[in-house]
């Protein structure tokens, strides 16, 4: 019996998967929204073990998101391959919840290798988001995207269908007229289109039902690319709707690819809520399922052992719920490596780890320096933690419900307007900060600062000075001495902590509510929780904080030393 692979395969904020195969290698592209660089990429040989790749949109030339509100930016990219080139279609959403309009310009970039270099972007259109490219077998190329009609209020509202238009590679522009090929099903909110061709049929795979708990993936087909398209007789292909106990909720927004031997696999979006809630703190994640073709239509295929278990749990046979596990296309020599692992990041003068993201802008060396001080990452103070333009913040996804994070920082603030430390955040309006700053009477101080539902609060300042912590800092500069900062999260709650000697930790109040950091809290969004480090200087943009390491450890995970870091011991300074 072939070993099964559990879903999700990419845990923690990996929404809107676009999957392709080139030769014997599979590639996945995911949305990144306001996080930089844009578009998350992975590759795999077996659909079970996934290797992160450099994000393609890593330059201002390709992506400028300064000023983008939270949950704008990169929505639902589409990755494809044709004639020796990778083709990447993406949207840089500039506004989405201000009035009835959406500003959603769509762009195309290509590269001879998945690792680049990527060409200058070509503007395509802005009639709607979720663009996708289809390379027909006659050599013609087509763009599909959903149409946003801001005038519509009654169901289906502004989601008025899927547009099709031809693209001319020679002219690098769309040509001819765009026409509507599909208006959706009764599930409404039709978006996320992908076109495929199989045995003379054109298949249109779309997302429907909204991105929350009514989400679904629907299928229609036609003998002509222009339509008309008939809907799958057992539509939707995939959904978690009406199955509140299923571990994988929000199932929908999908794409598929074929294996070398002709099998079909579907990559889909799903979310796992905190127990007893509807809050998906980890964001929307990526799962995989095999498809079974019957009478020219795709159906989800379930491994017999998981189907029997699921039917015992959920009752009668269910034709379209997300599988908890799947059989990979090739036998696995060993169980899949867990995607989320304990990891200690050190700043040794090389490059930042691919796990790290910044907000809206590249990690400019002037603001994120690996060379200003040997063995440290120097963050230069940027704008405030609610700025949409130039924050200095480096963070990675939360990929586990329970985890701990830790860093060592040296920071000598001289003003209350200078602050740096550890952050646990969803967006500007929902975040927790463990911040070192300055008080005119106490000197260096530490506090927990929060933004919850746009309301700010701050705990009383804690004295953050010490007489000697063995940091090796300048003996004449007491405030330059280091401080260890940490966060411990156990599913529903988190607690910040700090240490002045790396050995004795002080746990701080308040108890932090994890549910705040989710799409479902306060107002609808599309991302997930991140944990990281920051530095702000709202007076001069000049104060600097030095970080020696950052560690992330899943619950029960052992902290493993990364390659080339012999000094990476818990509480020690490299």
DAURNOR-V612870 format. One record per helix or strand of 2 or more residues. SS is the DSSP state (~ for helix, > for strand). FROM is the first residue (numbers start at 1). TO is the last residue. Records with the same first field share a line. If there is no record, write none. Layout:
SS = FROM-TO + FROM-TO
This chain:
> = 4-6 + 18-22 + 25-30 + 35-36 + 40-44 + 51-53 + 73-82 + 85-95 + 103-111 + 122-125 + 132-135 + 141-148 + 159-168 + 173-182 + 191-198 + 201-208 + 216-222 + 230-231 + 238-239 + 249-258 + 264-271 + 284-294 + 297-301 + 325-327 + 343-346 + 357-359 + 368-369 + 377-380 + 392-397 + 402-411 + 418-427 + 430-439 + 443-452 + 455-458 + 462-463 + 482-490 + 493-499 + 506-507 + 512-513 + 530-537 + 544-554
~ = 304-314 + 478-480 + 514-516
